[in-house]
């Protein structure tokens, strides 16, 4: 078994490379493990590195040392692989992936991770690209596309950066997009504010769009929000961030689709997959074919209290 630390030195507001290197060195010395550290140099490098190692054969435990983007790259590379599992040592700003687990603080120390159990998590397939937590389209994706601009400001947390981007988009952009939406075989055209397809429960630095979502249940939870006025949006966003979308049945509708297709009728779609931004005229979203093996402290995989639906 090889333990590979994939370190993103650009993640977060502070370079944590020295701390991670020391952690890996200590792990090797204490347990006699085969440990390697690889620093990413550009977007996509983490995924390329993991795929290259898997082609060589052997068994791997990957430590994604970064934020949700680094987690996404490693997960995309190892999805469906039987000889690889991953975990996350959070050094990013949002770290929404880990909010789906108990004892999040224990993921900060490899000593609590290296021999932990693993579990298989579902993925979201969007036009052949994978998301592990949330794939969104529309207003939410626009906010995510702009959030890094505000994340550079020293006094803002990731959630603060997200709220700042939300405010800017609310004031400067429209809240409606003309889409054709097909949920399984039911097609409708209309004006929509956003669509969120959830495998996990959190995004945007802690927003909770669909509290019923679970990452290991083989089900995707999708929420479609019709176009709302600015006044309606102000009433909606607070409860929405807390998972209370059911308070707005006239605007928000939940689904558990096998396939969701969104087509931009007047413009390309802005899509966000675990914080990674892309553009397309048409998005096909479904459950990914391959699961991702994730390891961590045993207590991390305990489900929380039942969701009040």
Secondary structure, DSSP 8 states (H G I E B T S, - for coil): -EEEEEE-TTSSSS--HHHHHHHHHHHHHHH--EEEEEE--STTHHHHHHHHHHHT-S-EEEEEEESHHHHHHHHHHHTT-SSEEEEEEE-SS--TGGGGSS-GGGGG-GGGTTT--EEEE--EEETTEEESSEEEEEHHHHHHHHHHHHHTSTT--HHHHHHHHHHHHHHHS-S-EEEEEEETTEEEEEEEEEEEEESSS-BTTTB-S-TT--TTSS--EEEEEE---HHHHHHHHHHHHTT-GGGGTTTEEEE--SEEEEEESSS-EEEEETTEEEEESEEEEEE-SS-EEEE--GGGG---S----
